[in-house]
Amino acid sequence: MAERVMRHVSAAPYTLRSAEFRAFNFDHPLEEITSAAAYRQVEIRDWFPEFAMVHLFHFALERKDGLFSYREFRDFCQDDEDGQGFSREAQDKVNSLVRNAGCTLQAAVNAIKWRVGNAFYSFLRELYLIARLREAGLDARIHPLADALFRVDAWCGRTTVEMYVANSLFKGGQGGRKPHPETYLEDQGGFSFVRLEIQKQHTFGKLHLPTDEEVDRCIADLRKSAGTGCV
């Protein structure tokens, strides 16, 4: 996996147009699962698999050469070697929870579905943001290593972009338990940091994208950032 990620070339993200995201049928990975039920399984909520999901999403994107549905991602995991490894790891986590934590099989499976489904939606938002930034004339870039290692969802020159849905538990303002890119890059010097915080949307069963106003603020922040090399 590590070697495959190191030599991965991101090409497909730069061919996407933002209009595609509103017309594409991504399926509904979260089904009827609720966040309250899913988050009770803390071991899965806080699970970081060896086969990072963002890597697999990027691999599937390049193989498909464009957007793909959640069902297509599941098919990818059946015939891709690293996808198979991820599936085994997820199944082991489910079995461990049922065996050692007194969790029902359905509750454990639902928690995994919620974890993977939300990661899928997050990945799609990152692709949408790249499309919007490039349509605005910015040389926005993306790569799974930047995401997995530094929590960088996109970058322009030496300015990073971090995008997240406001959540007091994970990320929100200066709070939340998840680290920001500054944690890894601030001491390296020469980097500047832009955050795109998306407000919660309350419709279920659809991909929630950042609003035009939220994206416009991000674009303005990038253009203000000194020495970004974005344009």
NORCORCOR-V83453 format. One record per residue. N is the residue number from 1. OMEGA is omega in whole degrees, 0 to 359 (999 if undefined). Layout:
BEGIN
N_OMEGA + N_OMEGA
END
This chain:
BEGIN
1_184 + 2_180 + 3_181 + 4_179 + 5_182 + 6_182 + 7_181 + 8_176 + 9_177 + 10_178 + 11_184 + 12_181 + 13_185 + 14_177 + 15_186 + 16_174 + 17_185 + 18_181 + 19_181 + 20_189 + 21_182 + 22_182 + 23_188 + 24_176 + 25_182 + 26_190 + 27_182 + 28_186 + 29_184 + 30_179 + 31_180 + 32_181 + 33_177 + 34_179 + 35_181 + 36_180 + 37_183 + 38_185 + 39_174 + 40_180 + 41_189 + 42_181 + 43_179 + 44_177 + 45_184 + 46_184 + 47_174 + 48_185 + 49_176 + 50_177 + 51_185 + 52_185 + 53_181 + 54_176 + 55_182 + 56_178 + 57_179 + 58_178 + 59_181 + 60_179 + 61_181 + 62_179 + 63_180 + 64_184 + 65_179 + 66_183 + 67_179 + 68_179 + 69_177 + 70_177 + 71_178 + 72_176 + 73_178 + 74_176 + 75_178 + 76_182 + 77_179 + 78_185 + 79_175 + 80_185 + 81_179 + 82_175 + 83_176 + 84_178 + 85_177 + 86_181 + 87_178 + 88_180 + 89_178 + 90_179 + 91_177 + 92_179 + 93_177 + 94_182 + 95_180 + 96_181 + 97_180 + 98_185 + 99_191 + 100_185 + 101_178 + 102_181 + 103_175 + 104_180 + 105_182 + 106_180 + 107_180 + 108_179 + 109_179 + 110_179 + 111_177 + 112_179 + 113_179 + 114_181 + 115_182 + 116_181 + 117_178 + 118_176 + 119_178 + 120_178 + 121_179 + 122_178 + 123_180 + 124_177 + 125_178 + 126_178 + 127_178 + 128_180 + 129_177 + 130_180 + 131_181 + 132_181 + 133_181 + 134_175 + 135_177 + 136_177 + 137_180 + 138_181 + 139_183 + 140_183 + 141_180 + 142_176 + 143_183 + 144_179 + 145_179 + 146_179 + 147_186 + 148_186 + 149_189 + 150_182 + 151_179 + 152_182 + 153_177 + 154_174 + 155_173 + 156_184 + 157_179 + 158_174 + 159_180 + 160_174 + 161_177 + 162_181 + 163_180 + 164_174 + 165_182 + 166_181 + 167_186 + 168_181 + 169_186 + 170_177 + 171_176 + 172_185 + 173_177 + 174_185 + 175_180 + 176_186 + 177_183 + 178_181 + 179_176 + 180_178 + 181_179 + 182_180 + 183_185 + 184_192 + 185_186 + 186_182 + 187_180 + 188_178 + 189_174 + 190_179 + 191_168 + 192_193 + 193_177 + 194_178 + 195_173 + 196_180 + 197_181 + 198_177 + 199_182 + 200_172 + 201_193 + 202_171 + 203_188 + 204_173 + 205_178 + 206_177 + 207_178 + 208_180 + 209_174 + 210_180 + 211_176 + 212_180 + 213_180 + 214_178 + 215_180 + 216_177 + 217_179 + 218_179 + 219_180 + 220_179 + 221_179 + 222_181 + 223_178 + 224_185 + 225_185 + 226_171 + 227_182 + 228_186 + 229_185 + 230_190 + 231_999
END
